[in-house]
Amino acid sequence: MDLLEYQAKELFRAMGIPVLPSQRIERPKDLKGLIIPYPVVLKSQVYNGERGRVGGVRFVENTIDAIAAAQTIFNLSIMGEYPKVLLAEAKYDADQEFYLAITLNRSVRRPVLLGSRKGGIDVEMAIDQMQHVVVEQEFSAYYARRLVLKMGLEGKLIEAVSSIVEKMYQLFMQNDLDLIEINPLGVSTSGEVMALDGKVTVNDDAWLRHPHLEALITKLEGSSPQSSDLSIVPMETDGQIAIVCNGAGLTMATTDLVYQAGGKPISFLNLGSETRADSSPTQLKHYLKEGLEQIAQNKQVKVILINLISNLVSCDEIAEIIASSLKRPIPKTSSLKGIRPGTLIAQATRSPAMIVRLVGGACDLAQSKLATHQISLLDNLDEAVTQAVAIAKLGRG
């Protein structure tokens, strides 16, 4: 169960995590009574991420511009979701942006502290720089300081960011959270730290134990706790390639490569980034299964290009879901020059075809499972894109 940003920041404020002055906006005319001095930023309050990339976050300098921007944002669908409220917040000039999060590692059943010196929209492109610390015993300031040092912070930032991590952990434990995330944690030129955006996910089974969290939800009339909805985003009307990825950065990179190779995406499905820990393993698997079923119903789709980087769910489990989505076994066949034998070339026997690239654990088992259905598991993204585009063009012929 996810909270909206403004709800998460109410929890931050109560815990002493620094947040900017802000005001909830339920309709554009509310901006006439704005008590925050300009310039301000208006943010769409939706459960889906990547608001800034599609126009859901706008900076304004005066009331007239703010009302116009608010009208636009209220009517802007972000992956199929329209906001019921906006957040108006003071503008903050950050010299640096960090990423901080605490989530549950279900394999070891312990909380994990996450941190990166690259935050904001760049965090998904810098996954290799993500630091983590497993809380193996009773929590102490030692764990927070250890994470901050692994992030490479120095001087006064060590104490400032460690303090934020400690408060995040306290909030995490007190409220039975699955995730608490600050992205970005802004740092000014003077060294002041500020939670510029936040995400909180409450454990589904723990919700009733925390009535104060339910009170946060009921402040938004007609709303209820929920997780991000599955949303397949349409693209080219004459496209034939459906793209399935996890994470906005990976989705955009894959889409760009398809275009560069001469292909036309008909739609994309972003299952959610693991750097944000948006979903549990069960939820991720459910989204993948449901997404493949919905995509396959579109008769115009000739190829499904699956490109997943997963630590949350092993590759063999993903392969099992992919294999179960097939209607029937495919006989061995390969007649397309340049395509690896067994890579779902049999357009005549099943549509759509599948091209799969997985990165994560248990890839050998995944390869074996997919091979029984004549699907090759690729480790090279360029090769996967090339094959997807080639099969789509064959289908057009």
DOBA-908110 format. One record per residue: x, y, z of N, C-alpha, C in turn. Coordinates in steps of 0.2 Angstrom, whole numbers, plus 5000, padded with zeros to 4 digits. Layout:
N
XYZXYZXYZ
...
This chain:
397
500449945000500050005000500450065000
500450104995500850164994500550224997
500950274999500650335001500950384995
500550444994500750494990501250534993
501650574989502250614991502050654997
501450694997501350745002501150705008
500850645008500750605014501350575017
501850555013502450535015502850585019
502750645016503150705019502850725026
502150715027501950725033502250685039
502350615037502750575041503450595042
503750615037504450645038504450705042
503950745042503950805046503950795053
503450745054503350725061503950685064
504350655060504950625063505550665063
505450725061506050775061506450775055
506250735050506650735043506450805040
506950845038506850905035506450905028
505950945028505550945022505351025021
505251035014505151105013504451125014
504251195015503651215016503151195010
502551175012502151155006501451165008
501051155002500351165003499951114998
499451085000499051034996498551074992
498551064985498051104981497551054978
496951064980496451014977496051044971
496151104969495951134963496351194961
496351214955496851274953496651334957
496051344958495951414961496151414969
496351354971496651354978497351394978
497651404972498251434972498251514973
497551544973497451614975497651624982
497551574986497651574993498351544995
498751534991499451504992499851544997
500051515003500451555008501151545007
501351505002502151495001502351544996
502851584998503151634993503351604986
503251634981503551614974504351624974
504651584970504451534965504251474969
503851434966503651364969503651314964
503651254966503551194961502951164963
502551144957501951114958502051034955
501850994960501950924958501350884958
501250844953500650794952500750744958
500150724961500150674967499850614964
500250574961500050504958500450454961
500250394961500650334963501150314959
501150324952501650314947502150364948
502750334946503350384946503450414940
504050444939504350484933503850544931
503650574936503150634934503550684931
504150704933504550754930504750744922
504750684920504950674913504350684908
503750684911503150694907502750754908
503050804912502650864913502250874920
502350824924501950824930502250864936
502850894935503250934939503351004936
503151054938503251124935503451174940
503951214938504151274942503751334939
503451374944503051434942503351494946
503251554944503451614947502951664950
502351654948501751694950501151654950
500551684952499951654953499651634946
499651684941499351674935499651604932
500351604932500651544929500551484933
500451494939500351434944499651404942
499151444941498451424940498451384933
498751414928498851384921499151314922
499751314925500151254926499751204930
499351224935498951174939498451144934
498051184930497551154926497851104921
498451114919498751064914498951004918
499251014924499450954928498850904930
498250944932497650904934497350864928
497550884922497250854916497750814913
498350804916498850764913498850684916
498750644912498750574914499450544914
499650514919500350484920500250414921
500450374915500350304915499650284917
499150324914498450304915498150334922
498550374926498250404932498250474932
497650504934497550574935497650594942
497950654944498050674951497350694953
497250684960496650714963496850774967
497550784969497750844972498450854969
498750914970499450934968499750954975
500450954975500750984980501151044978
501051094981501451164980501951164985
502551174983503151164987503651224986
503951254991504451304990505051274985
505351314981505851294977506551294981
506951244979507551224983508051214978
508651254979509251254975509751204978
509751144975510151084977510851084974
511351084977512051084974512151004973
511950964977512050894976511350854977
511250794974510650754976510850684977
510650654983510850584985510150544985
510250484985509750434986509750394992
509250394996509250355002508650315002
508650255005508050205005508150155011
507650125013507650075018507150025015
507249965014506849915012506949845015
506549795014506649735017506949685012
507549655014507849605010507449535011
507049515007506649455009507049385009
507549385006507949325006508349315012
508549375016508849365022508449385028
507849415026507349435031507649485036
507949535033508249595037508149655033
508049715037508049775033508749795030
508749825025509349845021509349925020
509849955021509950025020510250035013
509950075009510250095003510450165002
510950174998511150244997511650254991
511550314988511950324982512050404982
512650424979512850494978512450524972
512150474968511850504962511050484964
510650544965509950534966509550564960
508950574962508450604957508350564951
508250584945508150544939508650504937
509250524939509850484937510050424941
509650404946509850354951509750284947
509250274942509150214939509750204934
510050254932510650244927511350234931
511250234938511850224942511850174947
511450114945511350064949511950034952
512550034948513150004950513450044956
513250104957513550144962513050144969
512550104969512150094974512450054980
512550084986512850054992512250024996
512449974999511949945004512249915010
511849915016512049895022511549855025
511649785026511149745029511149755037
510549765040510549775047510449705050
511049685052511049615054510849605062
510949655066510749645073510349705075
510249725081509849775083510149845080
509749885078509949945074510349995079
510850025077511150075080511450125075
511750185078511950235073512550205069
512850155071513450125067513250105060
512650075059512350055053512250115048
511950175051511850235047512550265045
513050265049513650295048514050255043
513950185043514250135039514050155032
513350155031513150175024513350235021
513350285025513650355023514350355021
514750315025515450315023515550275017
515150215016515150185009514950225003
514550275005514350314999514850364998
515450375002515950415000515850485003
515450495008515250565010515850585015
515950645016516450675020516250735024
516650755029516550815033515850815037
515550865036514850875040514350835037
514450815031513850775027513850705031
514350685034514350615037513750625043
513850675047513350675052512650695050
512650745045511950765043511550705040
511850665035511550615032511450555036
511850545041511850485045511150495050
511050565052510550575056509850565052
509850585046509250565041509150495041
509650455040509550385039509250355046
509550375052509250355058508550365059
508350425057507650445057507250405053
507450395047507150345042507050275045
507550255048507450185051506950185056
506950235061506450235066505750235063
505650275058504950285055504850215051
505350185048505250115045504950065050
505250065056505050015061504450025064
504350085066503750105070503150095066
503150105059502550095055502550035051
502949985052502949925048502949935041
503449975039503449985032503849935028
503649925021504049885017504549935013
504449995013504950045010504850115012
505450145013505450215014506050245010
505850295006506350315001506350395001
506950425001507050494999507450494993
507150524988507450534981507150594977
507550644977508250654980508250684987
508750664991508950704997509450764994
509150824994509550884992510050904997
510550934994511050964998511251024996
511151084999511351144997512051164997
512251214995512951234995513251245002
512751265007512951275014513051205018
512851155014512851085018512151065021
511651105020510951095023510651035018
510350985022510050935018509250935019
508950915013508250925013507950865009
507350835012507050785008506550815003
506850814996506450844991505850804988
505950734989505450694987505450634991
504850594992504850544997504350494994
504450424996504050374995503950325001
503350305003503250265008502750205006
502950145007502550085006502450055013
501750045015501650015021501449945019
501649895024501549825023500849815023
500549775018499849765017499549735023
499949685027499649655033499649695039
500049755039500149795045499649855045
499349865040498949925039498449945045
498149895047497649905052497949915059
498549905060498849915066499049995067
498950025061499250095061498650145059
498150155063497550205061497850275059
498350295062498550365060498750365052
499050305050499150305042498550305038
498050275041497350275037497050345037
497150375043496950445043497250495038
497950475036498250515031497850505024
497650445023497350425017496650455016
496250455022495650485021495550555021
496150595022496150665020496050675013
496150625009496050635002495350605000
494850644999494150614998494150564993
493850504994493750454989494350414988
494850424991495450384990495550324995
495950284993496050224997496750204996
497050165001497750145000497850094994
498350104990498450064984499150054982
499250014978499950004974499850034967
500450044964500350074957500050024953
499550054949499150004944499649984938
499449934935499849904929499549954924
500049974920499850024914500250014908
499949984903500349974896500250044892
500750074891500750144888500750134880
500250154877500250154869500850204866
501050184860501550224857501350224849
501750194845501550204838500950164836
500450194833499850164831499950104826
500450114822500650054817501250014819
501450014826501949984828501849904829
502349864830502249794831502649764837
503049804840503449774845503249804852
503049764857502849784864503449774868
503649824872504249824876504049814883
504349764887504249754894504949754898
504949804902505549814906505349834913
505949834918505749864924506249924926
505949974927506350034928506250084922
506150154924506050194918506650204914
507250204917507850214913507950154908
507850094911507950034906507450034901
506850054902506250064897506450114892
506650174894506850224889507350204885
507950174888508450154884508350094879
507950044881507649994876507250024871
506850064872506350094867506850134862
507350174865507750214860508150164855
508350104858508750064854508250034849
507650014850507249984845507150034840
507050104841506950154836507550154832
508150154835508750164831508850104827
508650044829508649984824508149984819
507750034818507250034813506550004815
506449994821505849954824505350014826
504749984827504250034829503850004835
503950034841503650004847502850024847
502449974848501749984849501550004856
501949984861501750004868502349984872
502350004878502849984883502549974890
502849924894502549914900503149914905
503149964910503649974915503449934921
503749884923503549844929503749874936
504149924935504349964941505049944943
505450004945506149994946506349964953
506849924953507049894959507449934964
507749994961508050044964507650074969
506950084967506450114971506150064975
506250004974505949944978505149954978
504849974972504149984971503749924973
504049864972503549804972503949744976
503449704979503749644982503849594976
504249534978504249484972503649464970
503149454974502449434972502149484968
502149544969501849594965502249604958
502849594958503249594952503049544947
503049484950502849424946502049434944
501649454948500949464946500949514940
501349574941501249624935501549594929
502049554929502349524923501849474920
501549434924501049384921500449424918
500149474922499549504919499749544913
500349584913500549624908500649584901
500949524902501049474896500349454893
499849444898499249424896498849474892
498949534894498549594891498949614885
499549614884499949624878499749574873
499749514874499549464870498849464867
498449504870497749514867497749554861
498249594861498249644855498549614849
498149594844498349554838498849594834
498949654835499349694831500149684833
500149664840500849644842501149584839
501749594836502049534833502649504837
502949554841503549534845503449564852
503549524857503649554864504349554866
504649614867505349614869505449624876
505649574880505649574887506449584889
506549644893507149664895507149674902
507349634907507249634914507949634917
508049674922508649664927508349654934
508449594936508049574942508549544948
508549574954508849544959508249524964
507649554963507149544968506849474966
506749454960506549394958507049354953
507149294955507649254951507449254944
507949244939507849234932507449174931
507549124934507149064933506449064934
506249104940505549124941505249164936
505649214933505349254928505249204922
505749164920505649124914505049074915
504949054921504349014922503649054920
503649114922503049154920503049164913
503549184910503549184903503349124899
503649074901503449004898502748994899
502449004905501748994906501249034902
501549084900501149134896501049104888
501449054887501349024880500748984879
500448984874499848944873499948874872
500548864868500748794867501448784865
501748734865502448724863502548744856
503148764854503348784848503848734845
503648704839504148654836504848694834
505348654834506048684832505948714825
506148774824506248804817506648864817
506948874812507348934811507548944804
507148994801507249014794507449084792
507549124798507749194797508549204797
508849224792509549234792509749284798
510249264802510449314807510149304814
509649254814509249244820509449184823
509649174829509849114833509349064832
509449004831508948944830508548944837
507948934836507448924842507248994845
507449044842507249114845506549134843
506049094843505349114842505249144835
505449104830505349134823504649114821
504349064824503749034821503149074822
503149124818502549174818501949134816
502049084812501449044809501049004815
501448984820501148944825500948984831
501249044832501049084838501249154837
500749194839500849264839500649294846
501049334849501649364847502249324848
502849334845503449304847503749334853
504249304856504549334862505349334861
505649394863506349394863506449414870
506949374874507049384881507749404882
507849454886508549464889508449474897
508749434900508749434908509449444911
509449484916510049494920509949484927
510249434930510149424937510349354939
510049324945510249264947509949204944
510249144944509949084941509749084934
510149124930510049124923510149064919
510549014922510648954918510048914919
509648914924509048874925508548914921
508548974920508049014916508148994909
508748994907508948974900508648904898
508748854903508448784902507748784901
507348824905506648824905506448854899
506748914897506448944890506648904884
507248864885507448824879506948774877
506548744882506048694881505448724877
505448794877504848824873505148854867
505748834865506148864859506248944860
506348964866506549034867507249044869
507649084866508349094868508349144873
508749134878508849184883509549224881
509449284879510049324877510349364883
510949384883511249424888511549494885
511449494878511649554875511049594872
510949654875510349694873510349714866
510849734863510849754856510649694852
510849634853510649574849509949564850
509649574856508949564858508549604853
508749674853508349724850508449704842
509049684840509049674832508649614831
508549564835508149504833507449524833
507249564838506549584839506349624833
506749674831506549714825506549674818
506949624818507049584812506349534811
506149514817505549474817504949514816
504949574818504349614817504349634810
504849644807504849664799504649604795
504849544797504649484794503949474794
503649494800502849484801502549534796
502849594795502549644791502549614784
503049574782503049554775502549494774
